[in-house]
C-alpha cells in the first residue's frame, strides 16, 4: 500500500510520499487533471529540505525535523522600543516570536536560536 501524507493550509498544500513507490511527477500530473481551473506549481525537496509556510522541514530517517524558515533577506528586526508607536504594536512582534517558539516542535538548539 502506498502511504501519502497530505497537509493543507488555505492554498498551500504539502504532500509527503515515498519516492521509491510513486513517480516524482505522478501526483502533480494527477491533481492538475482534476479540474481545468486548478494548476498546481510543485516545489520539490532539495538536499532533504523543503520550505512550507514559515517552516523548513528536513527529512530524517526516523522523523521529519522542523525549523523556522527565514528568507535570505530576513533582517530579524522589530520596531524600536523608543519609536513613536503604541506599546501594543511594539509588543506584538515579541509575542508572535515567543508563541511561535513554544508552539513548534523545535529541538532545544533551535529553540535557543529562535
Backbone as CSV, one residue per row, in Angstrom:
resi,resn,N_x,N_y,N_z,CA_x,CA_y,CA_z,C_x,C_y,C_z
1,UNK,0.841,-1.188,0.000,0.000,0.000,0.000,0.882,1.246,0.000
2,UNK,0.512,2.225,-0.788,1.273,3.465,-0.898,0.817,4.447,0.175
3,UNK,1.763,4.917,0.966,1.421,5.840,2.045,1.730,7.270,1.592
4,UNK,0.723,8.125,1.707,0.866,9.527,1.343,0.341,10.374,2.497
5,UNK,1.108,11.366,2.897,0.674,12.333,3.907,0.317,13.624,3.183
6,UNK,-0.806,14.203,3.559,-1.335,15.389,2.889,-1.694,16.413,3.953
7,UNK,-1.140,17.627,3.828,-1.433,18.724,4.752,-1.783,19.942,3.912
8,UNK,-2.845,20.640,4.313,-3.277,21.812,3.555,-3.545,22.962,4.506
9,UNK,-3.074,24.160,4.135,-3.388,25.385,4.860,-3.764,26.417,3.815
10,UNK,-5.030,26.743,3.732,-5.618,27.648,2.741,-5.245,27.159,1.344
11,UNK,-4.310,27.807,0.649,-3.970,27.356,-0.695,-2.581,26.740,-0.777
12,UNK,-1.963,26.471,0.363,-0.666,25.795,0.394,-0.890,24.335,0.773
13,UNK,-0.324,23.447,-0.020,-0.501,22.015,0.182,0.870,21.364,0.294
14,UNK,1.015,20.505,1.281,2.234,19.722,1.448,1.863,18.254,1.301
15,UNK,2.530,17.565,0.372,2.305,16.140,0.171,3.627,15.432,0.417
16,UNK,3.607,14.479,1.353,4.797,13.692,1.665,4.523,12.263,1.203
17,UNK,5.429,11.729,0.390,5.219,10.403,-0.161,6.557,9.715,-0.369
18,UNK,6.503,8.428,-0.561,7.694,7.612,-0.778,8.049,7.643,-2.260
19,UNK,9.183,8.240,-2.583,9.576,8.387,-3.992,10.013,7.065,-4.614
20,UNK,10.248,6.051,-3.786,10.597,4.751,-4.362,9.368,4.021,-4.888
21,UNK,8.169,4.438,-4.417,6.936,3.762,-4.832,6.069,4.606,-5.757
22,UNK,6.285,5.922,-5.755,5.470,6.823,-6.564,6.395,7.672,-7.419
23,UNK,6.085,7.781,-8.698,6.854,8.606,-9.615,6.804,10.068,-9.170
24,UNK,7.893,10.785,-9.350,8.026,12.157,-8.887,6.927,13.081,-9.417
25,UNK,6.518,12.916,-10.655,5.539,13.823,-11.262,4.114,13.252,-11.292
26,UNK,3.911,12.062,-10.781,2.599,11.421,-10.844,1.536,12.207,-10.086
27,UNK,1.834,12.623,-8.873,0.852,13.348,-8.055,0.508,14.688,-8.693
28,UNK,1.510,15.421,-9.149,1.281,16.728,-9.765,0.456,16.592,-11.040
29,UNK,0.764,15.607,-11.856,0.010,15.382,-13.094,-1.440,15.023,-12.780
30,UNK,-1.639,14.151,-11.799,-2.991,13.733,-11.422,-3.819,14.915,-10.921
31,UNK,-3.259,15.737,-10.026,-4.029,16.850,-9.462,-4.340,17.914,-10.505
32,UNK,-3.460,18.115,-11.445,-3.728,19.109,-12.485,-4.808,18.646,-13.464
33,UNK,-5.091,17.353,-13.513,-6.137,16.833,-14.392,-7.512,16.842,-13.727
34,UNK,-7.582,17.058,-12.403,-8.860,17.008,-11.693,-9.807,18.101,-12.174
35,UNK,-9.305,19.317,-12.324,-10.146,20.442,-12.753,-9.311,21.356,-13.636
36,UNK,-9.907,21.855,-14.687,-9.147,22.665,-15.649,-8.707,24.012,-15.079
37,UNK,-9.392,24.514,-14.023,-9.011,25.800,-13.424,-7.986,25.662,-12.299
38,UNK,-7.629,24.446,-11.947,-6.645,24.220,-10.888,-5.332,23.806,-11.534
39,UNK,-4.284,24.559,-11.221,-2.962,24.237,-11.731,-1.971,24.356,-10.581
40,UNK,-1.494,23.213,-10.107,-0.540,23.228,-9.001,0.872,23.448,-9.514
41,UNK,1.602,24.285,-8.821,3.012,24.508,-9.117,3.809,23.798,-8.033
42,UNK,4.394,22.697,-8.402,5.084,21.866,-7.420,6.468,22.407,-7.097
43,UNK,6.819,22.331,-5.827,8.166,22.608,-5.359,8.653,21.330,-4.708
44,UNK,9.744,20.807,-5.211,10.230,19.532,-4.719,11.343,19.739,-3.695
45,UNK,11.529,18.758,-2.886,12.571,18.759,-1.861,13.945,18.845,-2.515
46,UNK,14.825,19.643,-1.920,16.206,19.747,-2.388,17.131,19.541,-1.200
47,UNK,18.067,18.618,-1.327,19.022,18.294,-0.253,18.306,17.948,1.051
48,UNK,17.223,17.199,0.949,16.412,16.763,2.095,15.695,17.900,2.813
49,UNK,15.588,19.082,2.203,14.893,20.228,2.782,13.754,20.665,1.879
50,UNK,12.691,21.185,2.522,11.628,21.857,1.778,11.031,22.925,2.691
51,UNK,10.695,24.072,2.117,10.057,25.153,2.875,8.551,25.041,2.688
52,UNK,7.821,25.088,3.797,6.360,25.053,3.765,5.855,26.074,4.763
53,UNK,5.095,27.048,4.278,4.633,28.178,5.081,5.853,28.862,5.686
54,UNK,5.926,29.002,6.995,7.112,29.637,7.582,8.005,28.605,8.260
55,UNK,7.971,27.369,7.736,8.760,26.279,8.296,9.733,25.728,7.265
56,UNK,10.846,25.212,7.764,11.747,24.412,6.964,11.628,22.996,7.495
57,UNK,11.335,22.057,6.626,11.179,20.675,7.023,12.350,19.892,6.438
58,UNK,13.108,19.240,7.319,14.245,18.430,6.894,13.896,16.968,7.091
59,UNK,14.144,16.185,6.061,13.844,14.752,6.130,14.962,14.036,6.865
60,UNK,14.573,13.316,7.901,15.486,12.464,8.665,15.022,11.024,8.507
61,UNK,15.844,10.070,8.884,15.470,8.653,8.751,14.338,8.277,9.690
62,UNK,14.335,8.834,10.913,13.316,8.443,11.886,12.067,9.304,11.813
63,UNK,12.231,10.617,11.675,11.081,11.525,11.602,11.530,12.863,11.022
64,UNK,10.601,13.663,10.529,10.978,14.974,9.992,11.434,15.914,11.104
65,UNK,12.357,16.805,10.775,12.832,17.814,11.716,12.345,19.177,11.238
66,UNK,11.809,19.967,12.149,11.199,21.247,11.805,12.069,22.391,12.308
67,UNK,12.168,23.438,11.508,12.855,24.660,11.906,12.080,25.834,11.322
68,UNK,12.352,27.026,11.810,11.700,28.224,11.299,12.371,28.603,9.985
69,UNK,11.567,28.851,8.952,12.091,29.231,7.640,12.313,30.738,7.600
70,UNK,13.490,31.131,7.196,13.799,32.549,7.020,14.389,32.756,5.629
71,UNK,13.861,33.738,4.937,14.403,34.069,3.624,15.800,34.661,3.798
72,UNK,16.567,34.658,2.732,17.920,35.219,2.801,17.897,36.711,3.115
73,UNK,16.794,37.389,2.809,16.690,38.830,3.039,16.137,39.184,4.419
74,UNK,15.888,38.183,5.273,15.334,38.439,6.605,16.329,39.231,7.443
75,UNK,15.822,40.252,8.145,16.693,41.072,8.987,16.499,40.814,10.471
76,UNK,15.416,40.120,10.858,15.117,39.844,12.269,15.088,41.114,13.113
77,UNK,14.554,42.178,12.551,14.411,43.414,13.317,12.955,43.614,13.688
78,UNK,12.734,44.319,14.769,11.381,44.654,15.197,11.318,46.173,15.367
79,UNK,10.171,46.662,15.775,10.005,48.095,15.985,10.874,48.527,17.164
80,UNK,11.617,49.597,16.975,12.454,50.137,18.039,11.576,50.533,19.223
81,UNK,12.006,50.164,20.427,11.201,50.441,21.611,10.996,51.937,21.824
82,UNK,11.933,52.748,21.388,11.842,54.195,21.600,11.145,54.909,20.441
83,UNK,10.606,54.161,19.478,9.890,54.790,18.362,8.519,55.265,18.829
84,UNK,7.880,56.051,17.993,6.584,56.647,18.330,5.448,55.740,17.848
85,UNK,5.437,54.501,18.336,4.383,53.548,18.028,3.724,53.141,19.339
86,UNK,2.462,52.761,19.290,1.809,52.272,20.520,2.535,51.037,21.054
87,UNK,2.553,50.896,22.366,3.237,49.769,23.006,2.666,48.434,22.544
88,UNK,1.371,48.385,22.188,0.760,47.147,21.709,1.437,46.656,20.430
89,UNK,1.760,47.600,19.530,2.428,47.224,18.290,3.853,46.755,18.556
90,UNK,4.523,47.395,19.486,5.896,47.002,19.809,5.939,45.603,20.419
91,UNK,4.984,45.305,21.271,4.971,44.012,21.957,4.431,42.878,21.080
92,UNK,3.655,43.208,20.053,3.049,42.179,19.200,4.108,41.297,18.541
93,UNK,5.189,41.900,18.062,6.241,41.118,17.408,6.885,40.149,18.394
94,UNK,7.152,40.603,19.595,7.771,39.730,20.588,6.832,38.591,20.981
95,UNK,5.538,38.910,21.139,4.570,37.865,21.472,4.507,36.819,20.366
96,UNK,4.541,37.283,19.119,4.500,36.366,17.981,5.693,35.419,18.006
97,UNK,6.890,35.952,18.175,8.101,35.119,18.165,8.120,34.130,19.332
98,UNK,7.699,34.569,20.497,7.681,33.691,21.669,6.633,32.593,21.497
99,UNK,5.452,32.954,21.025,4.392,31.967,20.809,4.813,30.953,19.759
100,UNK,5.421,31.420,18.682,5.884,30.511,17.619,6.931,29.540,18.169
101,UNK,7.855,30.053,18.975,8.896,29.202,19.534,8.304,28.096,20.407
102,UNK,7.299,28.436,21.210,6.707,27.448,22.110,5.759,26.483,21.402
103,UNK,5.174,26.889,20.289,4.175,26.038,19.631,4.781,25.084,18.598
104,UNK,5.981,25.344,18.131,6.607,24.466,17.145,7.397,23.359,17.834
105,UNK,7.460,22.183,17.219,8.240,21.086,17.808,9.731,21.232,17.496
106,UNK,10.350,22.255,18.046,11.766,22.527,17.799,12.631,21.796,18.813
107,UNK,13.829,21.403,18.381,14.752,20.795,19.333,15.364,21.925,20.189
108,UNK,15.993,21.618,21.307,16.490,22.665,22.218,17.445,23.672,21.566
109,UNK,18.308,23.214,20.664,19.218,24.158,19.998,18.462,25.156,19.132
110,UNK,17.462,24.670,18.411,16.672,25.549,17.542,15.833,26.515,18.370
111,UNK,15.314,26.046,19.520,14.569,26.951,20.418,15.470,28.058,20.923
112,UNK,16.705,27.727,21.255,17.640,28.735,21.742,17.927,29.765,20.653
113,UNK,18.090,29.312,19.425,18.308,30.230,18.296,17.106,31.131,18.083
114,UNK,15.921,30.541,18.181,14.689,31.308,17.990,14.530,32.328,19.098
